[in-house]
Amino acid sequence: MIKKLVWVAIAVVLGFESKGISAEPLVKQAQRIPIVSQEEIVAFGDATYLFDHREYNTLTLSGGFKNLPLGFNAWGFVDIHSDQNNESNRFDFTRYFLEYRLRRTLDPEWVFGVKGLGLEVEYNDSNGANNNLLRFGVNYKHDIPLIAGQKSWLQWRYFPIQTDQYTRSQAGIVYRFGLTERLYISGFADFNIDENGKNRWVTEPQLNYEIIDNVNFVLEGRINEYEGTNGKLSATGVALGLKVLF
């Protein structure tokens, strides 16, 4: 697998003689990569507070930057939870999970005219020892027509290389489906291919309704099959709360 990725990287950097991509444009392509972004760097983020029916709460902080130097974009989040099945202490946060992503969309000329294809590095961590890992892979994002011209898109992600010794790879999607001007569905679904053959899903579809500008009511479904391996925890749940965008 690593050998194949090396060949892909060489092809992306050097270009192919076929399909009008010659070795000569290499310098020109390199010159087009902005050291300093020609567009203004844009920062964005949101904060979400949810009440889970399994008697715990979650605070999620997420955000990122667009138009970084060299054409990069960054995004990440941290989930801060209280313990499951502990109603009296549901406001006491005791555990966390975080994820940060750095991605670079490839110039379509490098990949036979395909728009929206990119490379991505992801960092994960959670409370406890030796729970951090790095992932290296590709992503492909494209718009989709859905209902009444509302903003909708899909992003496909695949990470064939990971530093976690127990997980071989991960495939997933991130999505947004616009339903009306104020109502949309967003979320993700990750499929983890584990070394011992016990593949597991983690997915969180989210129904958002914009109450007022930049304030959403959120209803979220939750499936985490890693939590399901613990006999004291439930793998599925439903949560509701508010999201504030800034």
ABEGO torsion letter per residue (X at the ends): XAAAAAAAAAAAAAEBABGGBBAAAAAAAAAABBABBABBBBBBBBBBBBBBAAGBBBBBBBEBBBGBBGGBBBBBBBBBBBBBGBAAAAABBABBBBBBBBBBBBBAAAAGGBBGBBBBBBBBBBBEBGABBBBBBBBBBBBBBBBGGBBBBBBBBBBABBABAABABBBBBBBBBBABAABBBBEBBBBBBBAAGBBBBBBBBBBBBBABBGBBBBBBBBBBAAAAABAABBABBBBBEBBBBX
